Amino acid sequence: MWLNNCIAAFGAAACLMIAGCEQGSGRVWGTGLTVQHCDGLGQPETWQDFDLTLRFMAFELELDVLTLRFAPVFHESHRTDQLGITISDVSRYAPADRSEPFTTPVEFDSDIRAGLVLFARCPRFADNLMATNGTVTFEQFLLYDGGHIRGTMAFDVLNTRTGEIVGTDFGAEFDFDVNQGTPYSPFSEGKPPTLVTD
């Protein structure tokens, strides 16, 4: 039995909403992502064609800060590669009655931030890989139960510890329904999917 084990991106707070169980899909792709110390021993790893399939979304809304997490699977969040998006002052960017698309910059030090976590590819890697020089367009941004989150992104990848651009020409797309759910409660019968990293 699958569970609503919704661990928020970059944190472990309980999610308020979940989307999963074949309720959406997405993808992250890019050119030339290079990660130093991927194995913890100083050896770099490069993906000339980075590709990450997204099949699960969860989000946490705390005060006026929204954190979205997109991943290949809903379980084992500590072992899967992920895309995370954090929006501060979310009511200003996406009021409850917003129905029209909107585009906004994405930077590592702005109100809207995004980043990659490589728990599957580089479990020993500790640096922050944040989106920079980017934009995100939300074509639909309806956070209530029965709503929908759909959008696209374009960005480069910045290692915030070294200040280096380590990935260029990245893009992302996501298209998920939103269902209200209680963390750790059953929401689908069947076996969990196989762990997917690309």
Secondary structure, DSSP 8 states (H G I E B T S, - for coil): -EE---B-TTS--B-SEEE-SSSEEEEEEEEEEEETTTTSSS--EEEEEEEEEE-EEEEEEETTEEEEEEES-SS-GGGSEEEEEEESSHHHHS-TT--S-EEEEE-TTSSEEEEEEETTT-TT--S-EEEEEEEEEEEEE--STT-EEEEEEEEEEEETTTTEEEEEEEEEEEEEE-EE--TTSEEE-S--------
